[in-house]
Amino acid sequence: MKYRSTRGGVQGLSFVDSLLMGLASDGGLLVPESIPDVRGNLAAWRQLDFVDLAQAVISEFVDDIPRPVLDELVTRAYAQFDHPDVVGEVHLDNLTLLELFHGPTLAFKDVALQLLGQLYNYVLQQRGEHLNILGATSGDTGSAAIAAVRGQANIDIYILYPDNKVSPLQELQMTTVADSNVHCIAVDGSFDDCQGLMKTIFGDLDFKAQHQLGSVNSVNWARVMAQIVYYGYASLRSPEPANFVVPTGNFGNVFAAYLAKQMGFPINKLAVATNENDILARFFATGEYARGDVHYTLSPAMDIQIASNFERYLFFYFGQDADRLAEFMQHFQQDGKACLDAAPEDGTFMATSVNNDETLAAIAEAHRCHGYTLDPHTAVAYTAAQKLADQLQGPTVIVATAHPAKFPEAVAQAVPGLVPRHNTLDNLAGMPQRKLKVAAEVAAVKGVISG
């Protein structure tokens, strides 16, 4: 399997080279040159547990790491999850919740980042190299990435996050990590500012090479690859092709579902559930991709107006026409918007947005009717599933992305007196924190990395 850039300037990369490149050197995102067709394997794969299926699916995309080694890396990646199936399923009447928050930082990002940490560690040891990871987070990516590589001698990790705009517990999960290879950088700005800083720095190819920069954000193909697995797993456990409702900010999670469907897994519709930062909902309704002001909501991991993974979807929507994609993205970068002739019609996606009041109502309803506590991001998907119910024929799976104990303030606002707890988070109380505050300027971030 080889990899190429959505912008057309990079092609023929091995998986390991794509892993280390992260963001493509031409400014695009890396994608596989072909999508594996696995329909002939599905009957046998229905019998596999999560780890075995992950080994099978990931081997379709990785042919430059020996299969026994790859299988062992996958096994190690999921050894710290506290659910016997790695991911869980809970049924609320006619809806299924796919719980992806049983990893070490209680968020769906662990499913991909625990594997990414294993892959990085193996490759760097084989090559005798050191890597400086630069990432941006709106909440969960940072702590999950830190948990995946903390203490590794061949990696330093630098995480940008918007100061005072992630939940207190999310910040504690990052800043209380004492390992010397972990560097938390609180940026005076929004998540979009953090993401823009990261992309600009990766675009400085001399600086990237000089400091051996790598990525853990979902711009890194390996993140998306790992997320394909749980869509395949859930779809094979469904009695008929399933719909997935995905709380969405950066589009990486739902793009993995799109690829799973393209591979032949039994998936029907994909519903993009946004909060008040509704750039994606507006796109699927009108065909216009237009940046707006960032709204700070109860679901902060989705407080995003530039969906970094959306470019990968557009590349396939444009028939893998890199020139057309580059032109579209240039318009967006220059004007803050770019347009199709009409709303996209590919038979797969639908979208809707959910406001704060609806989010709180969903948390209250799920607790009242089912005794189940939703985190605010999953509550956005829960509400979206209700709004789109008439268009979602067949089984519907809501992707539950975070443990509710990470957002106790939102839960208590919806259900007074209810305080979700988890020992992992309780143990953070009173621990010393380490963070560095910087302006939203490229030079400031570069200065931290350069030391």
N, C-alpha and C positions, 0 to 999 in steps of 0.2 A: 504494500500500500504506500503510495506517494501522496504528498500534500502540496497544495498551491495556494496562492493568495487570491482573495476576491478582487484585488486591483490588477492582477495580471502580471506583476513584475517578479514574482517568485513562483517557481514550480519545481517539481521533481525532488522535494525534500523527503528524507526518511522520517519516520515517526520521531526518533530521538532528536533529530535536528529541529523538527517542528516544536517539540517540547521545549528545547532550550531557546529557540527564537522567540516564542511567545507571540507578541505582536509582529506581524510580517514587516520586513524591512522596507517595503514600499508603502507602508501605512495602512495596508489592508489587514484582513483576518485570514488565518489559514483554515482551509477546508480540505477534506480528502478528495483526491482526483476522481474517485468513483464511490458510490454508496453501495455497500454489500447487500445482496439480496439473500435474506436468510429464511425465506418462506419454506424451503425444503427441510429446515432444521426444527421448525416450531413444534412438531409433534413430539420429538425427543426432548426438546427444551422444556416442555410443560412439566416434566418430572423433576427438574433441577431445583435445588434450593438457590438462595440469592447469590451466594459466593460462587457456586458452580456456574450459574448463568453469567455472572460478571466475568469469570474467566473465559467463557465461550465467546461472549459478545466482544470483549476488549481484544481478544486475539484476532478478531476480524480486522482490526485497525492497526495492529502492532505486529510487524513481522521482522523487526530488527533487534528484539530482545528474545533470547531463547524461551520457548514455551514453558519449560519447567520453572525457569526463573520468574517469568511473568506471572504464572499461577501462584507462586509463593508470595510475590509482592501484593497481589490481590488479596490473598488470605490474610497477610499481615495488616493490610489496610483496614479490614473490617473486624479485627480481633478485639478492638476496644468498644464496640457498640454494645449497648446493654439490652438489646432485643434479640431473642433467639433467631429471628429471621432477618436481622439487620434493619429492615423496615417493617412497620406494622400496618395492619388494616383494622379499621373500626367502622361498623355499619350503623348509620343513623337513618332509620327508615329506608328510603330508596336511594340514599347517598352512601358512598364509601369514602372514608378518609384514609388517604395513604400517608401514614406518619413517617416523615423522613428526618425526625429530630432525635434519634436515639444514639447519636454519636457523642464524642467527648465535649463538644460545645453546644449541643442541644439545638442544632440548626441543620437544614438540608445541605448546607455547604460542606459539612463533614463527609458526606458520601463521596464527593469528588476530591476534596482536598486531602483526605487521609491517603487516597491512592496517589495523588500528585506528589505528596511528600515522599512516599516510598519510591516512586519513579525517579524523582530528582536525586534522592540519596544514592540509589543504585547507579545511575548514569554518571554522577559526579565522582563516585568512587572508582568506577571503571576508567574514567578519563583523567583522574588525578587533578580535578579542577575545583575552583571555588565559585560560588554564584551569589550575587547580591539580588535578592528578590525585592521588587518594588510593586506594591499593590495599593489599591484604593478601596475603601469600604464605606458602605452606608450603614453598616452595623455588624452583620454576621460573617462576611467573608474574612475580615481581619482576624477575628478570634479563631476561626476555623483554620486559616492558613498558619497562624502562629502555632496552634496546637499540633499541626502537621509537621513542622520543621524545627520547633524549639529544641535547643541543645545540640543541633547538628553542627559538627565542626566545619563542614564544607559549605555552609549557607549562613548568610546574614539576611534578615528580613526587615524591610522598611514598609510600614503600613501607614498610609495617609487616610485620615478620617476627618469629617467636618466637626470642628470643635463645638461642643454643646448641642449637637444635632443627632447624636445617637443616644440610645437609652442608657441610663446610668449603669445598668448591669452589663450591657454590651461593652461599654468602655472599660469596666472593671475586668471583664474577661480578657481584654488586651493588655491593659496597663499594669496589671498585677503579676504578669509573667516575668520572673526574675532572670531568666536566661540571658546571658550577655549578647547573644546573637539576635535578640529581638529589639526593634526600635519603633516605638509608637509616635507618630507625628500628627499632632492636632492642628489642622489647617483652619485659618480664619476665613471660612467660606462655606459653600454648599458641597454636597457630594459631587455634583457635576463639575465644580471647580477642581476637586481632588482628581476626578477621572481625567479632566482636561490636562492637568499638570502631569499626570502619569503618561498620557499619550504623547504629550509634547516631549517629555524626557526620552521616551522610547524612540521618538522620531529623530532625536539627535544621535545618529548612528556612531559617531566618534565617541561620544560620552558613553553610549550603551556598550560599545566594545571595550573601552578603557576600563569600565567598572564591572564588566561581566554581568549585565542586568538580565534578570529573568522575571517572568510574570506568574502570578497565581490567580489573577482575575480571570473571568470567563472569556476574555480575549484569547486565553491559552486554550488551544484545541482540546487538550487532555481533560480539561474540566467538563466540557460538553460531552466528550466521549463517555466519561464515567456516568454522567447523568442519564444517558440513553438506557442504561441497564434497568433502572427502577421502573421506567415506563414499559419496557419489555416484560419485566417481571409481573407487574400489576395487570397488564393486558392479557398475559397467558393464564392468569388466575381468574379472569372474568369469563362468565358463561357465554358471552357474545362480545363483539367489538365494543370497546369502551370509549366513552367521552372523558376527556381530562379537562378540569377547570384549574388553571394555574395562576396563582398570584404573581404578578409580573412587574418588574422594574426594568431590568437590563435585557430581557428577552432570552437570556441564555438557557434558563430552565425549560421554557416552553419550546425553544428551538430544538432542544434535545428530544422532546416529544415528537416534534415534526420529523426529525431524522429517524426516530424509531418507527414511525408510520411508513416513511419512505423505504425502510429496510424490509418491510413486510409484516411487522407485528400487527396484531388485530386491533387497530385503533381507528375510531370513527372521527369525531369532531374534537377540536382543540379550542377551548374558550380562554381568551386572554382577559384576566381580571386585574384591572388597575385601580389605584386609589384616585384621589383628586388630581394627581399628576397623570393626565389622561392622554398623553401624546399618542400612545399606541391604540387606544380605543378610538380616538379621532381618525387615525390613519385607516383602520379597518372599516370605518363607517364612510369615509370620504375619499380616501386615496391621498390625502394631504398629510405629510409628515412635517409638523411645524412645532418648533420649540416654544414653550411658554414659560412663565415664571414658576419657580419651584414652590410648591405648597408643602408646608411641614405638617405632617399628619400623625395619626396614631399608629400608622404602619410605616415607620421611618425607612426601612430597607427598600421601600418602593418610591421614595421621594426623589424621583429621577426624571429629567426631561430629555436626556439623550440616552437611548437604549443601545449600549455598545455592541450587543450581539445582533442587533436588527440587520446590520449589514450582511451577515451570513444568509439570513432569510431572503433578503432582496436579491442577492447573487443568484440563488436558485430560482426565485420568482422571475428574474430577467433571463432565464434560460442559460445561466452561467456566462452571461455576456459581461466581461470585466469592464469594457469601455463604457457601456451603458450604466453600470453600477457606479463607476468612478465619476461619471458626469452627474448622476443623481446626488452622490455624497458631496460633490463640490458645490452644487447649488445649496445644499443644506448648510454646509459650512459657511458659505458666503452670506446667505440670505436668512438663515435660521429656519428655512422651510424648503421643501421640494415636493413635487406633486406628480402623481400618476394621472392618467387621463380620467380615471374613474376609480371607485372603490375596488380593491382587489377581489377577484372571484376565483379562488382555487379549490373551493369545496371543502376546505379544511378548517379555516380559522373563523372565529367570531369573537367579539370583544364587547366589554362594557366597563363602566367606571362605577366606583362605590365611594360615597363620601363618609366622613367621620361618624355622623349620626347613624347611618346604615351599618357601619362597622360595629358600633356599640350595640345596636339592636340585635345584630347577629350573635354576638357573644352572649347577650342576655337570653336570646331565644334558645340557643343550643344548650345552655346551662339549665334553663327552665324545662325544656321539653325532653332532653336526653341525658341530663346530668353530666354533660361533656363540656370541658373548658377549651375554647378556641383562643389561640393567640390572634392579635389584630390582623396579621397578614392572611392567615387562614380564614379569618372571618370575612375578609374581602372576597375570597374565592367562594365561600359559603353563600354569600349574598348574590354573587354573580351567577352561581348555579341556579338560584331561585329565579333571578331575572330572566335567564335564558332557557328556562325549563322547557318551554314549548318547542325550542329548536334542538334540544338534546334528546334524541330518541335512543333508548337503550340504556345500559348501565352507565352511571356517571360517577367519576372518581374525582374527589377534591384533593388537591395536593396540599398537605399540611406541612408547612415549611419550618415552623419553630415551636419550641415548647412554650406554653403560656407563661411559665414562671419567668421568662426573659422580659415580660412586659406586664408586671404586676399593676402598674398604675392604670393602664388601659383596661385591664380586666376588672379592677376595683371600681373604675368609673362606670362600667357596664353593669356590674353585679356588686353593689355595695357590701362590704364585709368579706368578699371572696378574695383570698390572697393565695394564688398558686405558688407552690414552693418546689424546689429541687435542691438536693444536697450539694450538687456541684456549684450552684450559685450561692447558697447559704454560706459556704466555706470561704467565699471571697470577702466577706464583711471584715473590715478593719485591716486588710492586707495593704502594705505599702504599694504606691503606684509610681510608675516611671513613664513620663511622656515629655515630648518637646513641642512647644507651641511655635508655629511659624506663620508668616503671611502667605497668602495664596499667590506665591511667585515662584517661577521656575528656579531662579537663582538660589532662593532660600532652601528649596528641597535638594537641589544639586549639592549645596554646601553641606547638608547633613550627610548625604551619601559619600561625599568626598572626604569627610572627616576633617 
